């Protein structure tokens, strides 16, 4: 059986977890001793009226509260610090996984990944605090039971039997709550994904009149999310209601039994005060335990979603293996893949060889622009030693917009698809890697602009590095030094664009 994702979260912070749990247990122990201290004060000071005893008792109670407060504060500080660090670690791990292996998003929409990276990572990290609460609550109930056993065996045994049954009963509700919460998190992520896709494609949707259909689809996804949220709220209410009812029953039963013992002379006044105070105190650890059980279900569901994104998709069918493509220094190599799977394998193969980021850059077909201005989107950081292309030359070669102060809307939505593609190409050219792999860099361009970009790309990269164009564009392929044809059945052919036009598969692939 595989280890729980929550266990991985706890394993990464053993020391803060141990310190936090220990401080929380001390806090709960001091809270449990408060009724005992008050009972002692009633018996030893208040009933006798001795002023010095009263002063000493008050100072002792104040010291107890000082330890109680300090332990609780230190526990919260330790656990919260570790939880914030874990949430940051999970967020960066999710982002790193998406950036290094975009295939993890193949079965997910962008909005769902965003939900995992924000909401789910936070809930998973909260498991540290919940374990501390659960441990302290259970320990507090044990301390209370021990105190009551010393006062009266029947009361102590009653609580020792009742409290474990109560905790087990609440724990039995957790799987149902976890399923409902998982459904809520997943459907909320899907609704966010639909909304993100709708906003990203709003311009083309308006162009062909697809907005009403897109809105209907979002309404459907939102309705499913709402139903899942209602189901999760119902399950949560069931747990809260059961814990509240059980807590009330324990309090009433304990107070009733203690009152009858006082009437029979079995308990004195101080012991009665201790028992009633202890019964009131028990509401706190029971409530902490029930809350921790409830929220741990949320953390487990969220941690499972994070782990599923970080883990490689075990059920995904492997694509075709990447075929080795020998490169010649300084050449422009065209690669024509008959099917998308082969093109993906070729691109992934080059990406796999780029362990040294200074030497290889693979620019995907989909362009993502980040930052507040065009200058931010074009920033590539330091270039490798001995290399460098002026940004103005890269913009000219890519026929990209040159006004660097132009504000950048979300993802560059204020630019057309062709402009975004040319900006991405200029950014890749400015990065000036020794090996530059471009996947379909001109699919959004008209023929005139594409020819201009093909000429500029050839001129800028000639003799300065190896350029691989994974494309079916004849305008790009005609400017390549060499073209390789790859077919799904494993056949390959090499030659110039003009020579390969005699191949039926090649001619069909590049036909416009």
C-alpha positions in Angstrom: 0.0 0.0 0.0 1.4 3.4 -1.0 2.2 6.0 1.7 -0.4 8.7 2.3 0.5 12.1 0.7 -0.2 13.7 4.1 2.5 11.4 5.6 5.0 12.9 3.2 4.1 16.4 4.4 4.6 15.3 8.1 7.9 13.5 7.2 9.4 16.7 5.8 9.0 18.6 9.2 9.8 16.1 12.0 11.4 18.6 14.4 8.8 21.4 14.2 6.0 18.8 14.4 7.5 17.2 17.5 8.1 20.6 19.1 4.7 21.9 18.2 2.9 18.7 19.4 4.9 18.8 22.7 4.1 22.4 23.3 0.4 21.8 22.4 0.3 18.9 24.8 1.8 21.1 27.6 -0.8 23.7 26.8 -3.7 21.2 27.0 -2.2 19.7 30.2 -2.2 23.2 31.8 -5.7 23.8 30.7 -6.7 20.4 32.2 -5.1 21.4 35.5 -7.0 24.7 35.8 -10.1 23.0 37.2 -7.9 21.0 39.6 -6.2 24.3 40.7 -9.5 26.0 41.3 -10.8 23.0 43.3 -7.7 23.0 45.5 -8.1 26.8 46.0 -11.8 26.2 47.1 -10.8 23.4 49.5 -7.6 24.9 50.9 -8.2 28.7 50.9 -11.7 29.8 50.2 -13.4 27.5 52.6 -10.9 28.3 55.4 -10.7 32.0 54.7 -6.9 32.1 55.2 -5.7 35.3 53.4 -2.1 34.0 52.9 -3.4 30.8 51.4 -5.7 32.7 49.1 -2.7 34.9 47.9 -0.5 31.9 47.3 -3.3 30.1 45.5 -4.0 33.1 43.2 -0.3 33.4 42.3 -0.1 29.7 41.6 -3.1 29.9 39.3 -1.5 33.0 37.5 1.7 31.0 37.1 -0.3 28.1 35.6 -1.9 30.5 33.1 1.4 32.0 32.2 2.8 28.5 31.3 -0.4 27.7 29.5 -0.3 30.9 27.4 3.4 30.6 26.6 3.2 27.0 25.5 0.2 27.6 23.3 1.8 30.6 21.7 5.0 28.8 21.0 3.1 25.8 19.6 1.2 28.0 17.2 4.4 29.9 16.1 6.3 26.6 15.5 3.6 24.8 13.6 2.4 27.8 11.5 6.0 28.5 10.5 6.4 25.0 9.3 3.0 25.0 7.6 3.9 28.2 5.7 7.2 26.7 4.6 5.5 23.5 3.5 2.8 25.4 1.5 5.6 27.3 -0.2 7.5 24.1 -1.0 4.4 22.5 -2.5 3.5 25.5 -4.6 7.0 25.7 -6.0 7.0 21.9 -6.6 3.7 22.2 -8.5 5.0 25.1 -10.6 8.3 23.3 -11.2 6.5 20.1 -12.3 4.3 22.1 -14.8 7.3 24.0 -16.2 9.6 21.0 -16.5 7.0 18.6 -17.8 4.0 20.3 -19.4 2.6 16.8 -20.1 1.3 16.7 -16.5 -1.4 19.1 -17.8 -2.4 16.9 -20.6 -5.4 15.6 -18.6 -6.0 18.8 -16.8 -7.1 22.3 -17.7 -5.0 25.3 -16.7 -7.6 26.5 -14.1 -7.5 23.2 -12.4 -3.7 23.3 -12.1 -4.1 26.8 -10.6 -6.5 25.5 -8.0 -4.1 22.8 -7.0 -1.2 25.2 -6.8 -3.1 27.6 -4.5 -6.0 26.1 -2.6 -4.9 22.4 -2.4 -1.3 23.2 -1.4 -2.5 25.4 1.4 -4.9 22.7 2.7 -2.3 20.0 2.5 0.2 22.1 4.5 -2.5 22.7 7.1 -2.2 19.0 8.1 0.8 19.9 10.3 -1.3 22.1 12.5 -4.2 19.6 12.5 -2.0 16.8 13.7 -0.8 19.0 16.5 -4.4 19.8 17.4 -5.4 16.2 17.3 -2.5 15.1 19.4 -3.0 17.8 22.0 -6.8 17.2 22.1 -6.3 13.4 22.7 -3.6 14.1 25.4 -5.8 16.7 27.1 -8.7 14.1 27.3 -6.3 11.5 28.8 -5.1 14.0 31.5 -8.7 14.9 32.3 -9.5 11.2 32.6 -6.5 10.6 34.9 -7.5 13.4 37.2 -11.1 12.2 37.3 -9.9 8.6 38.1 -8.1 10.0 41.1 -11.2 11.7 42.3 -13.7 9.0 41.5 -13.1 5.6 39.7 -16.6 5.5 38.2 -16.3 9.0 36.7 -12.8 8.3 35.3 -13.7 5.0 33.8 -16.9 6.4 32.3 -14.9 9.1 30.5 -12.2 6.6 29.5 -14.8 4.5 27.7 -17.0 7.3 26.4 -14.2 9.5 24.9 -12.5 6.8 22.7 -15.9 5.7 21.4 -16.7 9.3 20.6 -13.4 9.8 18.7 -13.8 6.6 16.8 -17.4 7.5 15.9 -16.3 10.8 14.5 -13.4 9.2 12.7 -15.9 6.9 11.0 -17.5 9.9 9.4 -14.2 11.1 7.9 -14.1 9.0 4.7 -17.5 10.2 3.6 -16.5 13.8 4.3 -13.2 13.3 2.4 -15.0 12.0 -0.7 -17.3 14.9 -0.7 -14.5 17.4 -0.2 -12.5 15.8 -3.0 -15.5 16.1 -5.3 -15.8 19.8 -4.2 -12.2 20.6 -4.8 -12.1 18.8 -8.2 -15.3 20.4 -9.5 -14.2 23.8 -8.3 -11.0 23.4 -10.1 -12.8 22.4 -13.3 -15.1 25.3 -13.0 -12.1 27.6 -12.6 -10.5 25.9 -15.7 -13.6 26.6 -17.8 -13.7 30.2 -16.7 -9.9 30.6 -17.5 -10.4 29.1 -20.9 -13.4 31.3 -21.6 -11.5 34.4 -20.7 -8.4 33.3 -22.7 -10.4 32.7 -25.8 -12.9 35.5 -25.5 -11.8 37.3 -28.6 -12.1 34.3 -31.0 -15.3 33.3 -29.3 -16.8 36.7 -30.1 -15.5 36.4 -33.6 -17.5 33.3 -34.5 -20.4 33.8 -32.1 -19.5 31.1 -29.6 -20.0 33.2 -26.5 -23.5 31.9 -25.7 -22.4 28.3 -25.9 -19.3 29.0 -23.8 -21.4 30.6 -21.2 -23.8 27.6 -21.2 -20.8 25.3 -20.6 -19.6 27.5 -17.7 -23.0 27.5 -16.2 -23.0 23.7 -16.4 -19.6 23.4 -14.8 -20.5 26.0 -12.1 -23.7 24.1 -11.3 -21.8 20.8 -10.8 -19.3 22.7 -8.5 -22.2 24.2 -6.5 -23.8 20.8 -6.0 -20.5 19.3 -4.9 -20.0 22.3 -2.5 -23.5 21.7 -1.1 -22.7 18.0 -0.6 -19.4 18.8 1.1 -21.2 21.4 3.4 -23.8 18.8 4.3 -21.1 16.2 5.2 -19.3 18.9 7.2 -22.5 19.8 9.0 -23.1 16.2 9.9 -19.6 15.9 11.5 -20.0 19.2 13.3 -23.5 18.4 14.5 -22.5 14.9 15.7 -19.5 16.3 17.6 -21.6 19.1 19.2 -24.3 16.6 20.2 -21.7 14.2 21.6 -19.9 16.9 23.5 -23.1 18.1 25.1 -24.1 14.6 26.1 -20.7 14.1 27.8 -21.0 17.4 29.7 -24.5 16.8 30.9 -23.9 13.2 31.9 -20.7 14.1 33.8 -22.3 17.0 35.7 -25.4 14.9 36.6 -23.3 12.1 38.0 -21.0 14.5 39.9 -24.1 16.2 41.4 -25.5 13.0 42.6 -22.2 12.1 44.2 -22.1 15.4 46.1 -25.6 14.8 47.5 -24.6 11.4 48.7 -21.4 12.8 50.3 -19.1 10.8 48.0 -17.5 14.1 46.8 -16.7 17.3 48.6 -17.2 20.8 47.3 -13.7 21.2 45.9 -13.9 17.9 44.1 -17.3 18.8 42.7 -15.9 22.1 41.4 -13.0 20.2 39.8 -15.4 17.6 38.2 -17.7 20.3 36.8 -14.8 22.4 35.6 -13.2 19.3 34.0 -16.4 18.5 32.3 -16.5 22.0 30.9 -12.8 21.7 29.9 -13.5 18.5 28.0 -15.5 20.4 25.4 -12.3 22.0 24.2 -10.2 18.9 23.5 -13.3 17.1 22.1 -14.0 20.0 19.8 -10.3 20.1 18.7 -10.3 16.4 18.0 -13.5 16.6 16.0 -12.3 19.7 14.1 -9.0 18.1 13.4 -10.7 14.9 12.1 -12.9 17.0 9.9 -10.2 19.1 8.4 -7.7 16.3 8.0 -10.2 14.9 5.5 -9.8 18.1 3.6 -6.0 17.9 3.9 -5.9 14.3 2.7 -8.1 15.1 -0.3 -6.0 18.2 -1.2 -2.7 16.4 -0.7 -3.9 13.6 -2.9 -4.6 16.1 -5.7 -1.2 17.7 -5.3 0.5 14.3 -5.3 -1.4 13.3 -8.5 0.0 16.3 -10.3 3.5 15.9 -9.0 3.6 12.1 -9.8 4.2 11.0 -13.4 0.9 9.7 -14.9 1.2 6.0 -14.5 -1.8 5.2 -16.7 -0.6 7.4 -19.6 0.4 5.4 -22.6 4.0 6.1 -23.7 4.4 7.9 -26.9 6.8 7.0 -29.6 10.5 7.1 -28.6 12.4 10.1 -29.6 14.5 9.5 -32.7 18.1 10.6 -32.7 18.7 13.5 -35.1 22.4 14.2 -35.7 23.0 17.9 -35.8 25.6 19.7 -37.7 27.0 22.9 -36.2 25.5 26.1 -37.6 22.9 24.4 -39.8 19.2 25.1 -40.0 17.5 21.7 -39.8 13.9 21.2 -40.7 11.9 18.3 -39.2 8.6 17.2 -40.8 6.6 14.8 -38.6 3.6 13.3 -40.2 1.7 13.0 -37.0 1.5 15.0 -33.8 2.8 12.2 -31.5 6.0 12.0 -33.5 6.5 15.8 -33.4 5.9 15.7 -29.6 8.5 12.9 -29.2 11.0 14.8 -31.2 10.5 18.0 -29.2 10.6 16.1 -25.9 13.8 14.4 -27.0 15.5 17.8 -27.6 14.1 19.1 -24.3 15.6 16.0 -22.5 19.0 16.8 -23.9 18.9 20.3 -22.5 20.0 19.5 -19.0 22.5 22.3 -19.4 20.1 25.1 -20.0 22.8 27.4 -21.4 23.1 25.2 -24.5 19.6 24.1 -25.6 16.3 26.0 -25.8 13.1 24.4 -26.9 10.4 27.0 -27.7 6.9 25.4 -27.8 4.2 26.3 -30.3 2.0 27.9 -27.6 3.4 31.3 -26.6 3.1 32.5 -23.0 3.9 36.1 -22.2 4.6 37.2 -18.7 5.1 40.7 -17.1 3.6 44.1 -17.1 5.1 45.4 -20.4 6.4 44.1 -23.7 9.9 44.6 -22.3 9.1 42.3 -19.4 7.8 39.6 -21.8 11.0 39.8 -23.8 13.4 39.6 -20.9 15.5 36.4 -21.2 18.0 36.9 -18.4 21.7 36.5 -18.9 22.8 34.8 -22.2 25.6 32.2 -22.2 29.2 33.4 -22.2 30.5 34.3 -25.6 27.0 34.7 -27.2 24.5 37.5 -27.5 22.0 38.9 -30.0 20.8 42.4 -29.8 17.1 42.6 -28.9 16.4 45.0 -31.7 17.9 42.4 -34.2 15.7 39.7 -32.7 12.6 41.8 -33.0 13.4 42.7 -36.6 14.1 39.0 -37.6 10.8 37.9 -36.0 8.8 40.9 -37.4 7.6 41.5 -33.8 6.2 44.7 -32.3 9.0 47.0 -31.1 7.4 49.4 -28.7 8.8 47.9 -25.5 6.7 50.1 -23.2 3.4 48.7 -24.5 1.4 47.5 -21.5 0.9 43.7 -21.4 -2.6 42.5 -20.6 -3.1 39.1 -18.9 -1.0 36.6 -20.9 -0.7 39.2 -23.7 -4.3 39.1 -24.7 -4.1 42.7 -26.0 -1.9 41.3 -28.8 -3.2 39.2 -31.7 -2.3 35.5 -31.9 0.2 36.2 -34.7 1.8 39.1 -32.7 2.1 36.8 -29.6 3.8 34.2 -31.7 6.3 36.6 -33.2 7.0 38.1 -29.7 7.7 34.5 -28.5 10.0 33.9 -31.4 11.9 37.2 -30.8 12.3 36.2 -27.2 13.8 32.8 -28.2 16.1 34.4 -30.7 17.3 37.0 -28.1 18.1 34.1 -25.7 20.6 33.0 -28.3 21.3 29.4 -27.3 23.7 27.1 -29.2 20.8 24.9 -30.2 17.4 26.5 -30.7 14.4 24.2 -31.3 11.2 25.9 -32.6 7.9 24.0 -32.7 5.6 25.4 -35.4 6.8 29.0 -34.9 4.6 30.6 -37.7 1.3 28.8 -37.7 -0.6 32.1 -36.8 1.0 34.2 -39.5 -0.2 35.1 -43.0 2.0 34.0 -45.9 3.7 37.4 -46.5 4.6 37.8 -42.8 5.7 34.2 -42.6 8.1 34.6 -45.6 9.5 37.7 -43.9 10.0 35.9 -40.6 11.6 32.8 -42.4 14.1 35.1 -44.1 14.9 37.0 -40.9 15.3 33.8 -38.9 17.7 32.3 -41.4 19.8 35.5 -41.6 20.0 36.0 -37.8 20.9 32.3 -37.0 23.2 31.6 -40.0 26.5 30.5 -38.6 25.8 31.4 -35.0 24.1 28.2 -33.8 22.1 25.2 -34.8 18.4 25.8 -35.4 15.8 23.0 -35.6 12.4 23.8 -37.0 9.8 21.2 -36.3 7.2 22.4 -38.8 5.3 21.7 -42.0 5.6 25.2 -43.3 7.1 25.1 -46.9 8.3 28.7 -46.5 10.4 27.7 -43.5 11.5 24.4 -44.9 12.6 25.9 -48.2 15.2 27.9 -46.2 16.6 24.9 -44.3 20.0 23.4 -45.0 18.6 20.0 -44.5 15.1 18.5 -44.0 14.3 15.2 -42.2 10.9 13.5 -42.8 9.6 11.2 -40.0 6.6 8.9 -40.5 4.6 7.1 -37.8 5.8 3.7 -39.2 9.4 4.5 -38.5 10.4 5.5 -42.0 12.7 8.5 -42.4 14.0 10.4 -45.3 16.6 13.2 -45.6 17.2 15.8 -48.2 16.4 19.4 -49.2 12.8 20.7 -49.3 12.8 20.6 -53.1 14.1 17.0 -53.2 11.6 15.7 -50.6 8.7 17.1 -52.5 8.9 13.9 -54.7 8.0 11.9 -51.6 4.2 11.5 -51.4 4.1 11.6 -47.6 6.2 14.7 -47.5 4.2 16.4 -50.2 1.0 15.7 -48.4 2.3 16.9 -45.1 3.5 20.3 -46.4 0.7 20.9 -48.8 -1.2 24.1 -48.1 
